[in-house]
Amino acid sequence: MDLTGKNIVITGSLRPLTREEAIRFLESKGAVVQNYVSSRTDILVLGHKQLNLFDPDKRSKKHDEALRRISDGQSITFLSEASFFDLVKKSQD
């Protein structure tokens, strides 16, 4: 996946990487990392979230905003934690 020029937002954690390490990786691939979902967001990386025993299906505010924007016609790709780590691994080959 070519990340050059893509606007990317991270939600959740990407263990064992810190958020700063994940951002450095994405920026090294030419991506622009944003702190919030906007009209310019291309990709939302869905990291691990803490389990909420009272509401296990609860999504982050960033995830909810991306879903809302998609329903309004914006094209946003979701990248799972596993897919993100596949990208990291392939970049090291």
Buried (B, 14 or more C-beta within 10 A) or exposed (E): EEBEEBBBBBBBBBEEBEEEEBBEBBEEBEBBBBEEBEEEBBBBBBBEBEEEEEEEEEBBEBBEBBBEBBEEEBEBBBBEBEBBBEBBEEEEE
